[in-house]
């Protein structure tokens, strides 16, 4: 299944293959060079804003970026089918049944979740063949639940919301230039994710017996992985006339468990995009992304509750998303080089290790400036 999902994303490369020659000279970073030496900046000189580590810089160049992201989840899914809260509460077993106070089924059900992130990024090129990158995310998670009374039935006791906020895992990367030519560029992505995000956040919950204990929040509400994660990848981009294209493979490899006794699942993603430049200052993009995420290995002994998010087996799955983007870049005066970009994504396929909240949409807005 995972191979099939990634292959589906790879099929989108057909959208990105140009069938005509270059209309003008271009650098690898997407600047159009005219005969008099002026350099209008391509709006699609960078990938859609949701793609990280997509471009390199010339020796001595710096870039700063700020991205804001909102992901909305609403409703639950097992595999490719939706499931309602009453069914979860009465039919899905609680893996902790038998421990003190634990009912036989999941009596607490997530209804929706909003994930917000602000990510500050920086890039510097010590040479033409190497660009260094760092990204630091601030996260805010909010999840609404319904609690069912007692150990059986569909009587609702009440609703409650948990939140967590703080710095996530800082990611550092080196982008290594492999090839440039004929308006195309290929580079290697080599990164390391640092365990700077908390994995011990707690919150007050409404238990089926009517009490409101303060417990360690489930894995989905934690801010980091707790492990040193390897971030390999490969990126290809190109331009021909008003058309741009690109593709990127990326992965998150987690070689060991964290201090709480578990590791998040490994991730693989393949994305491809095509863009059209209406004028040097504006372009649109269409992108498809296939992503495969494994279940959690191990368990945090302090995360025990009759809720699906406390079960490590109910994480991960395969998804395909379709994303539409808008890219703007200033050409003159003090606005020159300042970039604004927007990308909105919707799922077109979801096969989840559920019951699990399903993603309804994502929105990312970003700003970039290089000098």
N, C-alpha and C positions, 0 to 999 in steps of 0.2 A: 504493500500500500504506500509506504513512504517513497519508494522509488517511483511509483506511478504519479504521485503528487508532484515530485520535483520535476519529472519529465513533462508534466502538463505545463509547468511554468516555463520550461525550456522551449516548448513549442512556440511561445510568444516571440522567440527570436526572429521568426519569419517576418514579424511586423517591423523589425529593426534593421533588416538587410537592405541597403540601398542598391538600386539597379542603374545608377547613373554616376558619372564621374564628378570630381571636385569642381566646384564653380569658382573657387578662389583659394588662396593659401591660407592655412590655419595652423596655429600652434596646438600642442597637445592639451593645453588648458582652455582652448575654445575662444581664442581671440582671432578676429579676422584682420589680416594685415593688408592694407591698401598700398598702392604704389607710392604715395607721398609720405608713408611712414606712420600715418594715423592708424589707430587701432580701436575701432568700435568693439565693444565687449558683447559677446554672445549672451543672450538671456539663458540659453540652454548650454552654456559652457560648463555648468555643473549638472550633475544628475538631479532628478527630483529630490526634494528636500528630505524625504523619508529614507534615502539611501545614504549610509555613512561610509566614509573613507572612499569616496568615489573619484576624487581627482588629486593631482599632485601640484606642487609649486616649483618655481625656479629657485635656484640657489639664493638664499638671503631673504626670501619672501616670508611674510607672516600672514595669518588669517585668524579672525575671531568669528565666532558664530553663537547664536542664541536660538534655540528651538523650543517651542511650546507644543505639547501634545495632549490630546484628550482621547481616551478610549472608553467607549460605553458598552457595557455588557448588560443584557436583560433577558431573563428566561434561561431555562436549563435544557441540556441535551445529553443524550446517551448515543454514542455513535453518530449517525446522521439524522436521528429523529428527536424531536422535542419531547419533554416530559414535564408534567405539571407538578406543583408542590405537594398536592394531596397524595399523589402516587408515590413520590419520594418518601414522604413521611410514614406511609403505611406499608410499603413494599420493599424498600431498599434496606438491606441489613446494615446494622451498626457494627463496624469491626471491633469496637471496644465493649460490646455487650458481654456482661459477666464481671466487669470492673465495677466498683462501687458507684451507684447512681446512674449507670449507663443503660438506657432502654434497648430493646431488641432492634428497633429500626431508627432511621435518621429523623429525629423529631424537630430539628432546626434546619431550615432550608434557606439558602441565599436566594434573594429575588432579583437583585441587580447590583452592579458594581461600577463605579466610576474611577478610572485611573487617570491622574493628571501628572504631567512631568514637565519641568523646565530644565533644559540641558545646556550648559555653557561649554563651548568647545574652543580649542585653539590648535593651530597648525603652524609649523615652522620647517623650512627646507634648508638643512645645513649644506646640501649639495643638490645638483640637478637630478640625481638618481635616487635620493632619499628624502622623504617628507615625514616628519614626526607629528603625531596627533594625540591629543588628550581630550577626553570628554567627561564632565562631572554632572550627574543628574540629581535634581531635587525632586522627590516624589511625594505625592499625596494620594492615598487610597481610601475609598469609602465604600462600604458594603452594607446593604440593607438585607435583613433576615426576617423570616416569620417563624415563630416558635409555636409548636403544637402542645397542648396540655397533656400531661401524663405520659403513659407508655404506649397508648394505642388510640385509634380514632382520628377524626379530622377536626376536632374542636380547637380553634385558634386561641392561644393564650395571649399573644401580643406580638408586636414588632419591635425590633431594635436595630441600631446602626453602629458599626464599628469603624474606626478610622485609624490610620497610621500615616506618619509624615516624617521626612528627614532625607538626608543624603543617601543616594543609592551607591552602587559599585562604580568606582572610577575606572575608566577604560583608557589604556595607553596603546598606541599602535605605531608601527613603522610601515610606510608605503614604499615599496621598492620598485623602481621603474624597470620593466622588462623589455619593452619594445615601443617604438614610435615610428610611424610611417604611413604615408598615403591617407592622412587625416584620421588615423586611428592610434589608439594607445592601450597598452596592457600593463598592469602593475600587480604586484603581489601584496596582499594585506597580511601582516604579522602582528598580532596584538596579545595583550595580557589584561585581564580584568582583575582589579584589586578588590579584596573583600572589605570594602569600606562601609557598605550598607548594613544596617542592623538586622539581625535574625532573631531578636528576642523581644519584639514589641508585644505589649499586652493591652487588653481592653476589657470593658465591662459587658457581659452578655446576659441575656434572659434565658435561663435554663427551663426545661419542661416542668420542673417541680415548682416554678414560680420564684426561685431565688435569682439573685443578680451577682454572681461571682466575677472577680477580676481574673482572667485567664490569659495565658500566652495565646496570641492570635495565630490562626492557621497560616500555612505556608504562603498562600496567595496574598496575604496582608503584610508579609515581611518585605523589607526594603532591599535586601541583597541575597546573594547566594551563600555567603560564608566561606567560599572556596576561591582559590587562585585558578582562574579559568583561562584556557588558551583560545585565542580568537584568530583562526586562519581564514584566508579568503583569497579570491582572485577576481579582478575587475577588468572589464574591457569596455572602452567607449570609442565613439567615432562621430564624425560630422561629414556631410556632403551637401553643399548648398544650404538650403533652409532646413534640412532634415538632420536630426541627431539621433543617436541610438546608444544602447549600452546593455550590459548584462553583468551580474555579480553573483558569485557563489560565496557564502559565508557560513561559518559554523561557530558554535560555542562548545568546547570540549572541557568536561569537568573531571579531572583525573582522580580526585579523592573526596572523601566525606569531610564535612565541616565539624566544628567543635560540638555541635548539638546532635551529631550522629547520623546525618543524612547528606545526600547531595541532590541537587536539582537535576532534571533530565538533560541530556545532551540535546543540542539544537542544530538543525541544518536548514538553510534557506537558499533558494535560487530565485532571482528576480531578473526581469528583462523589461526594457522600456524603449519607447520611441517618442521623439519630440518634434515639433514643428515651430520654426521661428518666423512669426508674422512680421516682425521688424527686429532690429538688433536689441531693442529694449524689452521685448515681450515674446514669450513662447508658451505653448501648452505641451503637456506630456500625458501619455497613457502608459501605465505600468501594470504588470501582473507579477504576483509574488506567491510562490509556494513555500510553505514552512512546515517542518516536521519537528515535534518536540516530544521527548521521551518522558515517561513517568518518573516520579521521585524514587530514588533508591535509599533504603533505610528509613528511619523514623525518629522524630524528636519526641522523647518520652514525656515532655511537658505539653505537647499538643494532643489533648485527649478530649473529645467532645462528640455528641451525636449529630454531627454535621458533615456533609460530604467533603468540605475543604480541609478537614482534619485527616482524611485518608490519603496517604501518598499515592495510592493506585489510581485515584481520580484526578490525575493531572496529565497534561500532554495530549497529543493527537496530531492530526494532519489538517491543514487549512490552505485554501487558495483565496487570495484577495485581489480585487481589481481596484486600481487607484488612478485618479485623475488629478493633474497638477497644473498650476499656473506659476510662471517664473517671470520676475521683473528685475531689471538692472539699470541703474542710472548711467547715463552716457556723458554728461557734461557737468562742468562746475563742481560744486561741493557734493552733488549727488553721484558723481561718477564712481563706479565700482561698488556702490552699495546695492546689495541684493535683498529682495523680498521674495519669498516663495510660499506657496500653499499647496497641500496635497490632502485629498479626501479619499478614504478607502472604505470599500464595502466587501463583505465576504461573499464569495460565490460557491464555496464548498467548505463544509466543516464535518470532520469525523473525529469526535472527541472521546477520550477515555473517561466517560461520565458515570454518574451524573456530574455535570460541570456547567458553569455559566458560559454562555455563548456570546461572542463579540458581535455587536450590531454595526458599529462603525468606528473609524478612527479619523481624527483630524490633526494635521501637523502644520504649524505656521513657523517660518524660520527667517532669520536675518543673518547675512554674511557680509564681511568686508575684508578685503585683502590689500596689502601694501608692500 
